[in-house]
Amino acid sequence: MKTKIAVVTVSGKAYYLLVNELKKRNISFLSLTPEDRVPLDIKVVITTRKEHSKIKHKMILEYEEDKDPVEVVDEAIRIVKGKKEYERLVIGIDPGQNFGIAVLGDGNVIETKNCTSSTRTVKEIKDVLRRIPAIHISIRIGNGAPSYAKELWRLLDEILPENIVVEFVREEGTSRSVGEIPQRRRKRDISSAIKISQRQGRVLSRHKKQRRES
C-alpha cells in the first residue's frame, strides 16, 4: 500500500501504539506533528482527540490513547481502500503447536497473527469478525496437522454464525516449518496461513445447523 495514512501526534504513547500496529501489518505511513502541513495525497489522518482541532484535513480519525489501536487502524485501511465493508473476508489458519492466522479483505492481506492454542485462535477470530465488516465470510483451515485442525473446527462450529463458510484446505506446498527457531517458525506459519486463505477447500457441514434443524 502506498503511503496514504498519516499519524499526527506528539503523544509518545499514542504514537508508539499506532506505529507498532501499522508496522505489524506492513502498512506504510507518514509521521507528522499537529503543526505540520498534511500532504494532499494523504487520505486519512489518525490523531488523538486533544489534537484533532489543530489539524486541517477532510478525513481525521480519533484514537483514544487508552484503547487498543487495532480498530482505528482497521477503519483507516478501509477508508484508504474506499470500502465501508469488504465484499469477501477470508481468514486462513495454519494449525499446529503455533497457529498462523491471515486475514484477507477482498484478496488483500490486512492482518496477520500468531496464536499458541486453539482457544486463543478462536478468540482472535471472534475479534476479527467483530471488528471487520464483510458481506461474505469464509474460514479456511489447513489440514496438515489433523488433530489441531479438528479441534479448532469443533470449537469454531459451536460459536460461529451459521452463514459463515468453513473449509478444510490441503496444505501441500505451503512450506510448513519443522525444527526451526521459534521466530522463523512463526513467520513461516503466517506465510502458510496466507497461502491457505488463497486456496479453495472442502466445505464442511455445519453441525450446529444440523442440530437446530433436527
C-alpha positions in Angstrom: 0.0 0.0 0.0 1.4 3.4 -0.9 1.6 6.0 1.9 -1.9 7.2 2.3 -2.1 7.3 6.1 -0.6 9.9 8.4 0.0 9.5 12.2 -0.3 13.1 13.5 0.5 13.4 17.2 3.1 14.5 19.8 1.8 11.9 22.3 4.6 9.4 22.8 2.2 6.7 24.0 -0.3 7.1 21.2 2.5 7.3 18.6 4.1 4.1 19.8 0.9 2.1 19.9 -0.3 3.3 16.5 3.0 2.9 14.7 3.5 -0.6 16.2 0.1 -1.7 14.9 0.8 -0.2 11.4 4.2 -1.8 11.2 2.8 -5.2 12.3 0.6 -5.0 9.2 3.4 -3.8 6.9 1.4 -0.6 6.2 3.4 2.5 5.2 2.6 5.7 7.0 3.8 9.3 7.4 4.7 10.7 10.8 3.7 14.3 11.4 3.1 16.8 14.3 -0.2 18.8 14.5 1.8 21.9 13.3 2.9 20.2 10.1 1.1 20.5 6.8 -0.6 17.3 5.8 0.3 16.4 2.1 -2.6 16.3 -0.4 -2.1 12.6 -1.2 -2.8 11.6 2.4 -6.3 10.1 2.5 -6.7 9.7 6.3 -5.1 11.1 9.4 -5.0 9.3 12.7 -4.6 11.6 15.8 -5.8 12.0 19.4 -8.9 13.7 20.5 -6.9 16.5 22.1 -5.0 17.2 18.9 -8.0 16.9 16.4 -8.8 20.6 16.4 -5.2 21.6 15.4 -5.2 19.5 12.2 -6.7 20.5 8.8 -7.8 17.5 6.8 -11.1 16.2 5.5 -10.7 12.7 7.0 -9.5 12.5 10.6 -9.8 9.5 12.8 -9.5 10.0 16.6 -7.6 7.4 18.6 -8.3 7.1 22.3 -5.0 6.6 24.0 -6.1 4.0 26.5 -7.6 1.7 23.9 -6.2 -0.9 21.5 -5.3 0.8 18.2 -6.5 -2.2 16.1 -9.9 -0.8 15.4 -8.8 2.7 14.3 -6.2 1.1 12.0 -8.9 -1.2 10.6 -11.0 1.8 9.8 -8.1 3.7 8.3 -7.4 0.8 5.9 -11.0 0.6 4.8 -11.0 4.3 4.1 -7.9 4.1 2.0 -9.4 1.3 0.0 -12.7 3.1 -0.3 -14.7 0.5 1.4 -17.4 0.7 4.1 -17.2 -3.1 4.2 -15.4 -5.9 2.3 -17.3 -7.9 -0.3 -15.4 -11.0 0.9 -13.4 -11.7 4.1 -11.3 -14.8 4.3 -9.5 -16.0 7.4 -6.7 -18.6 6.7 -5.4 -20.7 9.6 -2.3 -22.9 9.7 -3.0 -25.1 12.8 -0.3 -26.7 14.9 1.6 -26.1 18.1 1.7 -22.5 16.8 -1.3 -21.2 14.9 -0.7 -18.9 12.0 -3.6 -16.6 11.1 -4.0 -14.4 8.0 -7.0 -12.1 7.3 -7.7 -11.2 3.7 -10.2 -8.5 2.7 -11.2 -8.8 -1.0 -7.9 -10.6 -1.7 -5.6 -8.3 0.1 -3.8 -9.2 3.4 -5.0 -6.8 6.0 -3.9 -8.6 9.2 -1.7 -11.5 10.4 -1.3 -13.1 13.8 0.2 -16.0 15.7 -1.6 -17.9 18.5 -0.4 -20.6 20.8 -3.6 -22.6 21.2 -6.9 -23.4 19.5 -8.9 -21.5 22.2 -6.8 -18.4 21.7 -7.2 -18.7 17.9 -11.0 -18.8 18.3 -10.9 -15.7 20.4 -8.8 -13.9 17.8 -11.2 -15.0 15.0 -14.2 -13.7 17.0 -12.4 -10.4 17.5 -11.7 -10.1 13.7 -15.3 -10.8 12.9 -16.5 -8.2 15.4 -14.1 -5.5 14.0 -14.1 -6.0 10.3 -17.5 -5.8 8.4 -17.9 -8.0 5.3 -20.8 -9.4 3.2 -19.4 -12.9 2.6 -17.1 -14.6 5.2 -15.0 -17.8 4.8 -12.7 -19.5 7.2 -10.1 -21.9 5.7 -8.2 -24.3 7.9 -5.1 -26.1 6.7 -5.2 -29.9 7.1 -1.5 -30.5 7.7 -1.9 -31.1 11.4 -5.2 -33.1 11.6 -5.7 -33.2 15.4 -5.2 -29.5 15.8 -7.4 -28.8 12.7 -10.3 -30.9 14.0 -10.1 -29.4 17.5 -10.2 -25.9 16.0 -13.1 -26.9 13.8 -15.1 -28.3 16.7 -14.7 -25.0 18.7 -15.5 -22.8 15.7 -18.6 -24.8 14.8 -20.0 -24.0 18.2 -19.6 -20.2 18.1 -19.7 -19.1 14.5 -22.9 -17.8 12.9 -24.4 -20.4 10.5 -23.8 -18.2 7.4 -20.0 -18.4 7.8 -18.4 -21.0 5.5 -15.7 -23.2 6.9 -13.3 -25.2 4.7 -10.5 -27.7 5.1 -7.7 -26.8 2.7 -4.9 -29.1 1.6 -1.5 -27.8 2.7 0.9 -29.2 0.1 3.3 -26.5 -0.9 2.5 -24.1 1.9 6.0 -24.6 3.5 5.2 -25.9 6.9 8.1 -25.4 9.3 9.9 -28.2 11.1 12.8 -27.9 13.5 13.2 -24.1 13.1 13.8 -21.5 15.7 10.5 -20.1 17.1 10.7 -16.6 15.4 11.3 -18.1 12.0 8.7 -20.7 12.5 6.1 -18.1 13.4 6.8 -16.2 10.2 6.5 -19.5 8.2 3.2 -20.2 9.9 1.9 -16.8 8.8 3.1 -17.4 5.3 1.4 -20.7 5.2 -1.8 -19.2 6.6 -1.8 -16.6 3.7 -1.4 -19.4 1.2 -4.2 -21.4 2.8 -6.5 -18.4 2.7 -5.9 -18.2 -1.0 -6.9 -21.8 -1.8 -10.3 -23.3 -2.3 -11.0 -26.2 0.2 -13.6 -28.7 1.1 -16.6 -27.0 2.6 -17.6 -28.5 6.0 -21.1 -29.3 7.0 -22.1 -27.1 10.0 -23.0 -29.5 12.8 -24.5 -26.6 14.7 -27.0 -26.0 11.9 -27.9 -29.7 11.6 -28.6 -29.9 15.3 -31.0 -27.0 15.1 -32.8 -28.5 12.1 -33.3 -31.9 13.8 
